[in-house]
Amino acid sequence: MKFNKSAKILASIRANEWSELIMMGWLDSCSGFQGGSMMMLGMFIFWGGLLFLGFYLLKKYLNGNNHSYQHSINILNERFAKGEISEKEYDHLKAKIRNK
């Protein structure tokens, strides 16, 4: 039933109306593909950017913790080298920093 109704509508369109519809882009065979590919490209950019941001923040967070550990060890090494703390204190503080 639906097919007969749409066939009657299509048959009633004159030839010049077809060319007008094609020129307006309504019946262009590539328009659906191009619209879909642009939407897919947008989704790839969005999700790729979101993943990149997530990995970047995770890496920054993990390296930030390592940086503070290294900074503490460097200060401890400097204090030991200057003679401010004994070897026993050095070993104790170093073990304490590692266990954090």
SEMI-908247 format. One line per field, with one value per residue: residue in three letters; y, z, x of N, C-alpha, C in turn. Coordinates in pm, whole numbers. Atoms other than C-alpha are relative to their C-alpha. Last residue first. Layout:
<pts>
resn	[ALA,...]
nY	[Y,...]
nZ	[Z,...]
nX	[X,...]
caY	[Y,...]
caZ	[Z,...]
caX	[X,...]
cY	[Y,...]
cZ	[Z,...]
cX	[X,...]
</pts>
This chain:
<pts>
resn	[LYS,ASN,ARG,ILE,LYS,ALA,LYS,LEU,HIS,ASP,TYR,GLU,LYS,GLU,SER,ILE,GLU,GLY,LYS,ALA,PHE,ARG,GLU,ASN,LEU,ILE,ASN,ILE,SER,HIS,GLN,TYR,SER,HIS,ASN,ASN,GLY,ASN,LEU,TYR,LYS,LYS,LEU,LEU,TYR,PHE,GLY,LEU,PHE,LEU,LEU,GLY,GLY,TRP,PHE,ILE,PHE,MET,GLY,LEU,MET,MET,MET,SER,GLY,GLY,GLN,PHE,GLY,SER,CYS,SER,ASP,LEU,TRP,GLY,MET,MET,ILE,LEU,GLU,SER,TRP,GLU,ASN,ALA,ARG,ILE,SER,ALA,LEU,ILE,LYS,ALA,SER,LYS,ASN,PHE,LYS,MET]
nY	[-88,64,108,-62,-60,111,53,-91,2,129,4,-83,73,108,115,120,-42,45,-115,-45,98,-13,-125,18,88,-82,-97,72,34,-126,-33,101,-36,-121,41,72,-97,-58,102,34,-113,-1,116,-31,-108,56,94,-79,-66,102,38,-108,1,110,-18,-111,45,90,-79,-70,100,27,-118,3,103,-42,-111,51,81,-87,-7,131,30,135,90,93,-50,-119,44,68,-101,-69,90,-3,-120,15,-18,-105,-130,-8,-14,-134,-99,8,-73,-141,-55,-9,-116,-118]
nZ	[15,-46,94,124,-29,-10,135,76,-57,35,146,27,-59,93,-3,-63,-93,-135,-79,56,-39,-145,-26,44,-98,-121,29,-4,-141,-66,39,-61,-142,-14,11,-123,-109,-3,-42,-140,-80,3,-77,-141,-37,-14,-112,-122,-13,-41,-138,-89,0,-86,-137,-58,-19,-115,-122,-23,-51,-137,-78,-21,-96,-130,-46,-38,-121,-116,-92,-59,26,53,-68,-85,-136,-12,5,-126,-106,14,-41,-145,-42,24,139,11,26,140,84,-26,61,144,32,-27,105,124,-6,0]
nX	[116,124,37,48,130,96,15,88,134,63,19,119,114,34,-92,59,105,-31,-46,-128,-103,-21,-72,-139,-64,-22,-106,-128,-29,-35,-137,-87,-12,-80,-139,-33,-3,-135,-95,24,-46,-147,-45,18,-90,-134,-4,3,-129,-97,33,-43,-146,-43,47,-76,-139,-1,19,-127,-92,40,-36,-145,-37,49,-83,-132,15,23,-113,-28,-140,-10,91,-71,10,-85,-139,-29,-7,-128,-107,-2,-74,-143,-43,-103,62,42,-119,-57,89,-21,-123,20,86,-77,-89,81]
caY	[652,351,488,813,623,405,718,878,577,538,908,910,619,786,1102,1422,1779,1654,1858,1536,1393,1711,1710,1343,1404,1700,1487,1201,1436,1581,1232,1136,1465,1401,1047,1174,1432,1168,972,1279,1405,1063,1041,1395,1320,986,1146,1441,1209,995,1301,1433,1098,1083,1428,1396,1053,1183,1477,1247,1025,1327,1437,1084,1068,1398,1300,962,1109,1383,1145,1033,1387,1383,1682,1869,2175,2083,1733,1871,2118,1841,1631,1926,1964,1603,1636,1492,1299,967,1016,1078,777,557,680,574,240,161,242,0]
caZ	[5200,5263,5050,5251,5583,5451,5344,5682,5871,5642,5669,6047,6080,5841,6050,5960,5888,5737,5420,5212,5437,5406,5029,5000,5207,4989,4677,4827,4900,4546,4397,4591,4496,4129,4141,4266,3989,3732,3818,3808,3481,3324,3433,3309,2970,2942,3012,2780,2498,2554,2543,2233,2058,2163,2021,1708,1628,1687,1454,1187,1221,1184,876,737,791,618,329,293,298,52,-193,-385,-443,-436,-214,-326,-466,-814,-780,-669,-957,-1204,-1074,-1100,-1464,-1529,-1377,-1039,-1060,-1104,-776,-592,-753,-666,-305,-277,-447,-219,94,0]
caX	[5510,5734,6020,6029,6054,6335,6525,6460,6603,6903,6989,6939,7186,7429,7424,7243,7362,7687,7655,7639,7367,7157,7204,7107,6791,6696,6746,6542,6252,6262,6269,5956,5785,5863,5732,5396,5381,5473,5158,4934,5085,5047,4683,4615,4767,4590,4254,4317,4418,4110,3883,4056,4017,3652,3577,3793,3652,3297,3353,3492,3183,2955,3146,3129,2755,2690,2913,2746,2395,2489,2654,2342,2222,1843,1782,2092,1913,2037,1888,1553,1549,1638,1353,1114,1208,1108,763,670,344,520,701,374,207,504,490,125,181,474,278,0]
cY	[-44,87,-65,-107,61,54,-115,-50,87,-7,-128,-2,76,-79,-107,-113,-119,40,-39,118,45,-97,16,125,-21,-82,87,96,-70,-26,127,33,-100,36,119,-44,-67,102,54,-102,-29,113,-3,-114,32,105,-58,-90,80,60,-106,-31,108,-11,-108,19,110,-53,-86,83,64,-102,-20,121,-2,-99,49,112,-51,-79,78,5,-130,-37,-144,-99,-94,56,118,-47,-64,109,72,-93,12,122,-5,6,113,137,13,23,140,100,-4,82,150,62,20,126]
cZ	[-109,-15,37,-98,-126,23,-3,-143,-80,51,-41,-149,-26,50,-99,-6,73,103,142,79,-48,49,149,28,-34,105,121,-27,13,147,70,-29,74,148,22,0,131,112,7,49,149,86,7,89,149,43,23,123,130,22,52,145,92,6,93,147,66,28,125,127,30,63,147,80,28,107,136,55,49,128,127,103,72,-35,-46,72,99,142,19,6,135,106,-7,55,152,48,-10,-146,-12,-32,-146,-90,18,-73,-150,-36,19,-111,-131,0]
cX	[-91,-124,-132,-46,-61,-141,-102,-23,-97,-144,-73,-35,-131,-121,-47,102,-63,-103,37,56,138,108,30,83,148,74,32,116,135,38,47,146,89,18,92,146,36,14,142,104,-17,56,153,47,-11,101,137,7,7,138,97,-26,55,152,54,-39,83,141,3,-8,136,96,-36,46,149,39,-45,86,134,-16,-32,112,37,143,16,-90,69,-3,94,145,34,15,134,108,4,78,151,47,101,-59,-37,121,56,-87,30,124,-20,-83,75,86]
</pts>
